[in-house]
Structures are given as structure tokens and as C-alpha cells.
């Protein structure tokens, strides 16, 4: 298919910002957001998948080691308390 160009990138980025804002408004932290968990439907709408590590409890003081190592923030790898927001 080739590159999507700036307009395509803006289109998908706008959708990602919308979905992350929605999740934040609901107090949900995904904790495993990566390319493999971002799906695109036939109408080019993004869908976030795999909420297996998601949480909505005490998201400002998380301690659990969750997610995919290569996408994980350093503070999570170090076992520090982190803010899921």
C-alpha cells in the first residue's frame, strides 16, 4: 500500500487522541498499548484491543508489573510506583 502521508497520519492520530482521552475520562488505564493492539476496521476506524491488563482502580499509584517489556516505561521495569494517567 505504501506510505499514508501526513493527512493519513493526522487522521489516525486524531482517532488515537480521542480514544485515549475517552479512556482517561473513564479512569481506565490500558497498560499494554502497542501496535499489535491497535486494529483498523473496514471504514479505517481505529479499535483498541486486548484490555487484559487494563485497570481502573487506584490508577494514580500503580505498582504491578504489567505490559509488554519492549513498550514498558522504565519506572515499571524498575518496580517503582507509577501514575497510570
HUMOZI-V207054 format. One record per backbone hydrogen bond with DSSP energy under -0.5 kcal/mol. CO is the residue of the C=O (numbers start at 1). NH is the residue of the N-H. If there is no record, write none. Layout:
CO/NH + CO/NH
This chain:
4/8 + 5/9 + 6/10 + 7/11 + 8/12 + 9/13 + 10/14 + 11/15 + 12/16 + 13/17 + 14/18 + 15/19 + 16/20 + 17/21 + 18/22 + 19/23 + 20/24 + 21/25 + 22/26 + 23/28 + 24/27 + 29/55 + 32/34 + 34/37 + 35/38 + 37/39 + 37/49 + 39/47 + 41/44 + 45/41 + 47/39 + 51/54 + 55/29 + 58/61 + 59/84 + 62/82 + 64/66 + 67/69 + 68/71 + 68/72 + 69/72 + 73/76 + 73/77 + 74/78 + 75/80 + 76/79 + 82/62 + 82/84
